Amino acid sequence: MSMADERVFLSVVVPCYNVERTLSRLLNSINEMDNLENNDLEVILVDDGSTGPFPAVDASSYSFRIQYFRIQNSGPLKARMYGIEQARGQYVYFADADDVLLPGFISDLKMRASESEFDICLVNYAVEKKRGSDYVKRFVSQPDDKYYIRELIGTGGLGFSCSQVFRKSFFNQFDFSFFDNNIRLGEDSAFWMALFQPNRIYVSLKKEGYRYLLNEGSASNSINFEKFKDIVSVLTKRVVFFEKYGRLAGYTIDEFLPDFACQILYLRHVILSKMEWGKRKECRKMLCKIPYSEKVCSSHLSQAGFRQRILYLIFSLDRFFLVK
């Protein structure tokens, strides 16, 4: 049997862009996992058109297979999709090149798979600040369709791209009406909406499996026109997702609109405070075309705690644009 025909338990797909100083951190963390067996995993490195030299990787020094591919620069979403096509694993996981998997990740995942051949496994993870030793940890309970839908509609996603492991065959049923592989900001949310299928088998890891490095100095804090268009596109898809699946979670329009209004108001905040002057009129037109935007009115803005939620959202999203 050739290497191309062999199956492995998990394919770890890693989009890479100028990762010469960070990739070894991830690879070494995988290599240090306990009781790693020959066919437990493969790592697929997808070089997304790096402008600098790609780091030399001595595959013989690692206890797992490494595949390397280079594509034209297209953003992390296209890189992940390309990696999925190359994956030979029963399950697929997405990792960032500068983060780490923790020692119990594979053993915990294998145990969950032996208990149930799941479709999606939600991964407990911690966010590590580059400066200081504080951690923000996220632990999820046993997920289901209701949890999944409410997270996608209410918060725009289920955390970072590292927060789920998927069955490989799951990607054969992709809903491309929610998918736009040209989106570079908010792509995780569009990706998860495209993947959602009701009545799937969900599990979650019992332990923390991943550590995400929050690098506060790695991106600009400005929001340009292209980023704004991506935000509007993803928000529009979330309205469509609500209309298609919201009833499965018992999610009513009265529950949906306050969260939706928060995000409309945030986009207005972006237009007024951060958008280039010449693009403001065009941005306002885009905003008015989002479904339900006309329903964001005083009756929804007066709900208890709404002002605090708006302030929290603006703070959270502004902070998001300061990181990866």
FENRA-V683912 format. One record per helix or strand of 3 or more residues. SS is the DSSP state (helix for helix, strand for strand). FROM is the first residue (numbers start at 0). LEN is the number of residues. If there is no record, write none. Layout:
BEGIN
ss->SS from->FROM len->LEN
ss->SS from->FROM len->LEN
END
This chain:
BEGIN
ss->strand from->7 len->9
ss->helix from->22 len->9
ss->strand from->40 len->8
ss->helix from->58 len->3
ss->strand from->64 len->7
ss->helix from->75 len->11
ss->strand from->88 len->8
ss->helix from->104 len->11
ss->strand from->119 len->10
ss->strand from->134 len->4
ss->helix from->144 len->10
ss->helix from->160 len->3
ss->strand from->163 len->4
ss->helix from->167 len->6
ss->helix from->175 len->3
ss->helix from->186 len->9
ss->strand from->201 len->13
ss->helix from->224 len->25
ss->helix from->252 len->21
ss->helix from->276 len->12
ss->helix from->292 len->3
ss->helix from->297 len->4
ss->helix from->305 len->15
END
